[in-house]
Amino acid sequence: MPELPEVETVRRGLIPSMQGHVIMRADVNRPDLRWPFPDNMAARLTGAKVTALRRRSKYVLADLDRGETLIIHLGMSGRMTVSGDPLGQFHHDHPAAAKHDHVVFHMANGARVTFNDARRFGAMDLTQTDTLDDHWLIKPIGPEPLGNTFDETYLIKALATRNTPIKTALLDQHVVAGLGNIYVCEVLFRARINPTRKAKDLSKKRVASLVPIIRDVLTEAIAAGGSSLKDYRQADGELGYFQKAFQAYDREGHICQTPECTGSIARIVQSGRSTFYCPTCQR
């Protein structure tokens, strides 16, 4: 499932074709994805101008000039791709309609933005922009890891009483927004923290060390266009390449890259998800 870097990459890729432009027509080709689309979604989008494209955790947020915000979640296999961009940034003609093209935005500038989702775990909803923070999808989410409210003091307090493994705690969207399995594995590897350690048992110093590492890993991944595993693609259809920089994730059996470490990367399962780490140097 796309994590923060992948969603941020998609958001940035959509800006040239959508932000500041009018949705000339919206085609909604089925009644639902993960849950039903909002009432009259096509009509509410058609003719609206996208005033801003934002991101909150793993959601793309499209603010409209009608006072509503379109909330978009890519799910497990959702893609948003651009074709026919008049700015010439994507160099793709409009393709023929595909089986899983569930929502299509025909922009007045000539671009077409298509939401394709074979597994239908994605989602869209419309809500009033001024009450967006109270929406049931948005309200419970913790601070953005690249934002000012996510700092050492916050994380130390948030983890102080957590009786769960540190990996599980960092995956909790109530604690920090947007982190998923891939990047938590990479963060804990760089921090030399064993993913099975209880969060509350870590010293304040070790918890504090996670903050800059989280920011570094996410910033590097965004710069690389995210990690292309299975279904993820950027808005222009290209792959991200941060997976080439993985030091832990999906490297079971490989020699640990930590200098002077003689261990190798192991795989265990935590809460149904694969965890990759070095048992020798992650303590």
DRENDO-1510 file (C-alpha; in Angstrom, 1 decimal, always signed):
<recs>
REC; n; res; u; v; w
REC; 1; MET; +0.0; +0.0; +0.0 .
REC; 2; PRO; +1.4; +3.4; -0.9 .
REC; 3; GLU; +2.9; +5.3; +2.1 .
REC; 4; LEU; +3.5; +9.0; +2.6 .
REC; 5; PRO; +6.3; +9.4; +0.0 .
REC; 6; GLU; +4.3; +7.7; -2.7 .
REC; 7; VAL; +1.2; +9.7; -2.0 .
REC; 8; GLU; +3.2; +12.9; -1.8 .
REC; 9; THR; +4.8; +12.0; -5.2 .
REC; 10; VAL; +1.4; +11.5; -6.7 .
REC; 11; ARG; +0.2; +14.8; -5.3 .
REC; 12; ARG; +3.1; +16.7; -6.8 .
REC; 13; GLY; +2.6; +15.0; -10.1 .
REC; 14; LEU; -1.0; +16.1; -10.3 .
REC; 15; ILE; -0.4; +19.7; -9.5 .
REC; 16; PRO; +0.5; +20.9; -13.1 .
REC; 17; SER; -2.7; +19.5; -14.5 .
REC; 18; MET; -5.2; +19.9; -11.7 .
REC; 19; GLN; -4.3; +22.7; -9.3 .
REC; 20; GLY; -5.8; +26.0; -10.5 .
REC; 21; HIS; -7.7; +24.3; -13.2 .
REC; 22; VAL; -11.4; +23.5; -13.8 .
REC; 23; ILE; -12.8; +19.9; -13.9 .
REC; 24; MET; -14.8; +20.2; -17.2 .
REC; 25; ARG; -16.4; +16.8; -16.6 .
REC; 26; ALA; -16.1; +14.1; -14.0 .
REC; 27; ASP; -17.0; +10.5; -15.0 .
REC; 28; VAL; -17.9; +8.2; -12.1 .
REC; 29; ASN; -18.1; +4.8; -13.6 .
REC; 30; ARG; -19.3; +2.7; -10.6 .
REC; 31; PRO; -21.2; +3.4; -7.4 .
REC; 32; ASP; -18.4; +2.6; -5.0 .
REC; 33; LEU; -14.9; +1.6; -4.2 .
REC; 34; ARG; -14.0; +0.6; -0.7 .
REC; 35; TRP; -17.3; +2.2; +0.3 .
REC; 36; PRO; -20.0; +4.1; -1.7 .
REC; 37; PHE; -19.1; +7.3; -3.4 .
REC; 38; PRO; -20.8; +10.4; -2.0 .
REC; 39; ASP; -24.2; +11.4; -3.4 .
REC; 40; ASN; -24.1; +13.2; -6.8 .
REC; 41; MET; -20.3; +13.0; -6.9 .
REC; 42; ALA; -20.0; +13.6; -10.6 .
REC; 43; ALA; -22.3; +16.6; -10.6 .
REC; 44; ARG; -20.6; +18.1; -7.5 .
REC; 45; LEU; -17.2; +17.8; -9.3 .
REC; 46; THR; -18.1; +18.9; -12.8 .
REC; 47; GLY; -17.4; +22.6; -13.3 .
REC; 48; ALA; -15.5; +22.9; -10.0 .
REC; 49; LYS; -12.1; +24.6; -9.9 .
REC; 50; VAL; -9.3; +22.8; -8.0 .
REC; 51; THR; -7.9; +25.6; -5.9 .
REC; 52; ALA; -5.3; +23.5; -4.1 .
REC; 53; LEU; -3.9; +20.0; -3.9 .
REC; 54; ARG; -2.8; +19.0; -0.4 .
REC; 55; ARG; -1.8; +15.8; +1.4 .
REC; 56; ARG; -2.8; +14.6; +4.9 .
REC; 57; SER; -1.1; +11.4; +5.9 .
REC; 58; LYS; -1.9; +8.9; +3.0 .
REC; 59; TYR; -4.7; +11.0; +1.6 .
REC; 60; VAL; -4.6; +13.5; -1.4 .
REC; 61; LEU; -6.9; +16.4; -0.7 .
REC; 62; ALA; -8.3; +18.5; -3.6 .
REC; 63; ASP; -9.8; +21.7; -2.4 .
REC; 64; LEU; -12.6; +23.0; -4.7 .
REC; 65; ASP; -13.9; +26.5; -5.2 .
REC; 66; ARG; -17.3; +25.4; -4.1 .
REC; 67; GLY; -16.2; +25.0; -0.5 .
REC; 68; GLU; -15.8; +21.2; -0.7 .
REC; 69; THR; -12.7; +19.0; -0.5 .
REC; 70; LEU; -12.3; +15.8; -2.4 .
REC; 71; ILE; -10.6; +13.2; -0.2 .
REC; 72; ILE; -8.7; +10.5; -2.2 .
REC; 73; HIS; -7.1; +7.4; -0.9 .
REC; 74; LEU; -5.2; +5.1; -3.3 .
REC; 75; GLY; -5.8; +1.9; -1.4 .
REC; 76; MET; -3.6; -1.1; -2.3 .
REC; 77; SER; -3.6; -0.8; -6.1 .
REC; 78; GLY; -5.1; +2.6; -6.9 .
REC; 79; ARG; -3.3; +4.8; -9.5 .
REC; 80; MET; -3.9; +8.4; -10.6 .
REC; 81; THR; -2.4; +9.0; -14.0 .
REC; 82; VAL; -2.3; +12.0; -16.3 .
REC; 83; SER; -2.6; +12.0; -20.0 .
REC; 84; GLY; -2.8; +14.7; -22.7 .
REC; 85; ASP; -1.2; +17.3; -20.4 .
REC; 86; PRO; -1.1; +20.6; -22.4 .
REC; 87; LEU; +2.1; +21.7; -20.6 .
REC; 88; GLY; +3.9; +18.8; -22.2 .
REC; 89; GLN; +5.2; +17.3; -19.0 .
REC; 90; PHE; +3.8; +13.8; -19.4 .
REC; 91; HIS; +4.0; +13.2; -23.2 .
REC; 92; HIS; +1.1; +10.7; -23.2 .
REC; 93; ASP; -1.9; +10.8; -25.5 .
REC; 94; HIS; -5.2; +9.9; -23.9 .
REC; 95; PRO; -5.3; +6.1; -23.7 .
REC; 96; ALA; -8.4; +4.0; -24.4 .
REC; 97; ALA; -10.6; +3.5; -21.4 .
REC; 98; ALA; -9.5; +0.5; -19.3 .
REC; 99; LYS; -11.6; -1.9; -17.3 .
REC; 100; HIS; -10.8; -0.5; -13.9 .
REC; 101; ASP; -10.9; +3.3; -14.7 .
REC; 102; HIS; -13.4; +4.1; -12.0 .
REC; 103; VAL; -13.2; +7.9; -11.9 .
REC; 104; VAL; -12.0; +10.1; -14.7 .
REC; 105; PHE; -11.4; +13.9; -14.4 .
REC; 106; HIS; -11.6; +15.7; -17.8 .
REC; 107; MET; -9.8; +18.9; -17.1 .
REC; 108; ALA; -10.7; +22.1; -19.0 .
REC; 109; ASN; -7.0; +22.5; -19.9 .
REC; 110; GLY; -7.0; +19.3; -22.0 .
REC; 111; ALA; -5.6; +17.0; -19.4 .
REC; 112; ARG; -7.2; +13.8; -18.3 .
REC; 113; VAL; -6.7; +12.4; -14.8 .
REC; 114; THR; -7.7; +8.8; -14.4 .
REC; 115; PHE; -8.2; +6.9; -11.1 .
REC; 116; ASN; -7.7; +3.2; -11.9 .
REC; 117; ASP; -8.0; +0.7; -9.1 .
REC; 118; ALA; -8.1; -3.0; -9.9 .
REC; 119; ARG; -8.7; -4.2; -6.3 .
REC; 120; ARG; -11.1; -1.4; -5.4 .
REC; 121; PHE; -9.5; -0.8; -1.9 .
REC; 122; GLY; -9.2; +2.9; -2.8 .
REC; 123; ALA; -11.7; +5.5; -1.7 .
REC; 124; MET; -13.1; +9.0; -2.4 .
REC; 125; ASP; -15.3; +11.2; -0.4 .
REC; 126; LEU; -16.5; +14.8; -0.5 .
REC; 127; THR; -16.7; +17.0; +2.6 .
REC; 128; GLN; -16.9; +20.7; +3.5 .
REC; 129; THR; -13.5; +22.2; +3.5 .
REC; 130; ASP; -14.0; +24.2; +6.6 .
REC; 131; THR; -14.9; +21.1; +8.6 .
REC; 132; LEU; -12.3; +18.8; +7.0 .
REC; 133; ASP; -10.4; +18.3; +10.2 .
REC; 134; ASP; -13.5; +16.8; +11.8 .
REC; 135; HIS; -14.0; +14.2; +9.0 .
REC; 136; TRP; -14.0; +10.7; +10.3 .
REC; 137; LEU; -11.0; +9.7; +8.0 .
REC; 138; ILE; -8.9; +12.8; +9.0 .
REC; 139; LYS; -9.7; +13.5; +12.6 .
REC; 140; PRO; -7.9; +10.6; +14.3 .
REC; 141; ILE; -4.6; +11.1; +12.4 .
REC; 142; GLY; -1.5; +12.1; +14.3 .
REC; 143; PRO; +1.0; +14.8; +13.3 .
REC; 144; GLU; +2.7; +15.0; +10.0 .
REC; 145; PRO; +6.3; +13.6; +10.4 .
REC; 146; LEU; +7.6; +16.4; +8.2 .
REC; 147; GLY; +5.7; +19.1; +10.1 .
REC; 148; ASN; +6.6; +21.3; +13.0 .
REC; 149; THR; +4.4; +19.6; +15.6 .
REC; 150; PHE; +6.3; +16.3; +15.2 .
REC; 151; ASP; +9.3; +16.8; +17.4 .
REC; 152; GLU; +11.3; +14.9; +20.0 .
REC; 153; THR; +9.2; +16.1; +22.9 .
REC; 154; TYR; +6.0; +15.0; +21.2 .
REC; 155; LEU; +7.3; +11.5; +20.3 .
REC; 156; ILE; +8.8; +10.8; +23.7 .
REC; 157; LYS; +5.4; +11.6; +25.3 .
REC; 158; ALA; +3.5; +9.6; +22.7 .
REC; 159; LEU; +5.5; +6.5; +23.2 .
REC; 160; ALA; +6.1; +6.7; +27.0 .
REC; 161; THR; +3.3; +4.3; +27.9 .
REC; 162; ARG; +3.0; +2.3; +24.7 .
REC; 163; ASN; +3.2; -1.4; +25.6 .
REC; 164; THR; +3.5; -2.5; +22.0 .
REC; 165; PRO; +6.6; -3.2; +19.8 .
REC; 166; ILE; +8.2; +0.0; +18.6 .
REC; 167; LYS; +7.4; -1.0; +15.0 .
REC; 168; THR; +3.7; -1.4; +15.8 .
REC; 169; ALA; +3.7; +2.0; +17.6 .
REC; 170; LEU; +5.2; +3.8; +14.6 .
REC; 171; LEU; +2.7; +2.2; +12.2 .
REC; 172; ASP; -0.2; +3.6; +14.3 .
REC; 173; GLN; -1.6; +6.5; +12.4 .
REC; 174; HIS; -2.7; +8.1; +15.7 .
REC; 175; VAL; +0.9; +8.4; +16.7 .
REC; 176; VAL; +2.4; +9.7; +13.4 .
REC; 177; ALA; +0.8; +10.2; +10.0 .
REC; 178; GLY; +1.7; +8.4; +6.9 .
REC; 179; LEU; +4.3; +5.9; +8.0 .
REC; 180; GLY; +3.9; +2.3; +6.7 .
REC; 181; ASN; +5.7; -1.0; +6.8 .
REC; 182; ILE; +8.5; -0.2; +4.3 .
REC; 183; TYR; +9.7; +3.1; +5.8 .
REC; 184; VAL; +9.3; +2.0; +9.5 .
REC; 185; CYS; +11.6; -1.0; +8.7 .
REC; 186; GLU; +14.1; +1.4; +7.1 .
REC; 187; VAL; +13.9; +3.9; +10.0 .
REC; 188; LEU; +14.4; +1.3; +12.7 .
REC; 189; PHE; +17.4; -0.1; +10.8 .
REC; 190; ARG; +19.1; +3.3; +10.6 .
REC; 191; ALA; +18.3; +3.9; +14.3 .
REC; 192; ARG; +19.7; +0.4; +15.2 .
REC; 193; ILE; +16.5; -0.3; +17.2 .
REC; 194; ASN; +15.1; -3.8; +17.3 .
REC; 195; PRO; +11.6; -3.7; +15.9 .
REC; 196; THR; +10.3; -6.1; +18.7 .
REC; 197; ARG; +11.4; -3.8; +21.6 .
REC; 198; LYS; +8.5; -2.4; +23.5 .
REC; 199; ALA; +8.1; +1.3; +22.8 .
REC; 200; LYS; +7.8; +2.3; +26.5 .
REC; 201; ASP; +11.1; +0.5; +27.2 .
REC; 202; LEU; +13.2; +2.7; +24.9 .
REC; 203; SER; +15.2; +5.5; +26.5 .
REC; 204; LYS; +14.2; +9.1; +25.8 .
REC; 205; LYS; +17.5; +9.5; +23.9 .
REC; 206; ARG; +16.7; +6.6; +21.5 .
REC; 207; VAL; +13.2; +7.8; +20.9 .
REC; 208; ALA; +14.4; +11.3; +20.2 .
REC; 209; SER; +16.9; +9.9; +17.7 .
REC; 210; LEU; +14.0; +8.6; +15.6 .
REC; 211; VAL; +12.6; +12.0; +14.7 .
REC; 212; PRO; +15.5; +13.2; +12.4 .
REC; 213; ILE; +15.8; +9.7; +11.0 .
REC; 214; ILE; +12.1; +9.5; +10.1 .
REC; 215; ARG; +12.4; +12.9; +8.4 .
REC; 216; ASP; +15.5; +11.9; +6.5 .
REC; 217; VAL; +14.1; +8.6; +5.2 .
REC; 218; LEU; +10.9; +10.2; +4.0 .
REC; 219; THR; +12.6; +13.1; +2.4 .
REC; 220; GLU; +15.0; +10.8; +0.5 .
REC; 221; ALA; +12.1; +8.6; -0.6 .
REC; 222; ILE; +10.1; +11.6; -1.9 .
REC; 223; ALA; +13.1; +12.8; -3.8 .
REC; 224; ALA; +13.4; +9.3; -5.4 .
REC; 225; GLY; +9.8; +9.3; -6.4 .
REC; 226; GLY; +8.7; +6.8; -3.8 .
REC; 227; SER; +9.3; +3.0; -3.9 .
REC; 228; SER; +7.7; +1.1; -6.7 .
REC; 229; LEU; +6.6; -2.2; -5.4 .
REC; 230; LYS; +3.8; -4.1; -7.2 .
REC; 231; ASP; +1.1; -1.6; -8.2 .
REC; 232; TYR; +2.5; +1.9; -7.4 .
REC; 233; ARG; +3.2; +4.4; -10.2 .
REC; 234; GLN; +3.7; +8.1; -10.3 .
REC; 235; ALA; +1.2; +10.4; -12.0 .
REC; 236; ASP; +3.1; +10.2; -15.2 .
REC; 237; GLY; +3.2; +6.4; -15.1 .
REC; 238; GLU; +6.8; +6.2; -14.2 .
REC; 239; LEU; +8.3; +4.1; -11.4 .
REC; 240; GLY; +9.9; +5.5; -8.2 .
REC; 241; TYR; +13.3; +4.1; -7.3 .
REC; 242; PHE; +13.8; +4.4; -3.6 .
REC; 243; GLN; +13.6; +0.6; -3.3 .
REC; 244; LYS; +17.1; +0.6; -4.8 .
REC; 245; ALA; +18.3; +2.3; -1.6 .
REC; 246; PHE; +16.6; -0.2; +0.8 .
REC; 247; GLN; +19.0; -1.3; +3.6 .
REC; 248; ALA; +16.5; -3.6; +5.4 .
REC; 249; TYR; +13.2; -4.0; +3.7 .
REC; 250; ASP; +12.9; -7.0; +1.4 .
REC; 251; ARG; +16.6; -7.9; +1.9 .
REC; 252; GLU; +16.2; -11.1; +3.9 .
REC; 253; GLY; +19.4; -13.1; +3.9 .
REC; 254; HIS; +21.5; -10.2; +2.6 .
REC; 255; ILE; +24.6; -9.1; +4.5 .
REC; 256; CYS; +23.9; -6.2; +6.9 .
REC; 257; GLN; +25.2; -2.9; +5.4 .
REC; 258; THR; +26.2; -1.5; +8.8 .
REC; 259; PRO; +30.0; -1.0; +8.9 .
REC; 260; GLU; +31.7; -3.8; +10.9 .
REC; 261; CYS; +28.5; -5.7; +11.4 .
REC; 262; THR; +28.8; -9.4; +10.6 .
REC; 263; GLY; +25.0; -10.1; +10.7 .
REC; 264; SER; +22.5; -10.5; +7.9 .
REC; 265; ILE; +19.0; -9.3; +7.4 .
REC; 266; ALA; +16.2; -11.5; +8.9 .
REC; 267; ARG; +12.5; -11.5; +8.3 .
REC; 268; ILE; +9.9; -12.0; +11.0 .
REC; 269; VAL; +6.1; -11.4; +11.0 .
REC; 270; GLN; +4.6; -8.8; +13.3 .
REC; 271; SER; +0.8; -8.2; +13.3 .
REC; 272; GLY; +0.6; -10.0; +10.0 .
REC; 273; ARG; +3.2; -7.9; +8.3 .
REC; 274; SER; +6.8; -8.8; +7.3 .
REC; 275; THR; +9.5; -7.1; +9.3 .
REC; 276; PHE; +13.0; -6.9; +8.0 .
REC; 277; TYR; +15.9; -6.1; +10.4 .
REC; 278; CYS; +19.4; -7.1; +11.5 .
REC; 279; PRO; +19.3; -9.1; +14.8 .
REC; 280; THR; +23.0; -8.5; +15.3 .
REC; 281; CYS; +23.1; -4.7; +15.3 .
REC; 282; GLN; +19.5; -3.7; +16.0 .
REC; 283; ARG; +19.1; -3.8; +19.8 .
</recs>
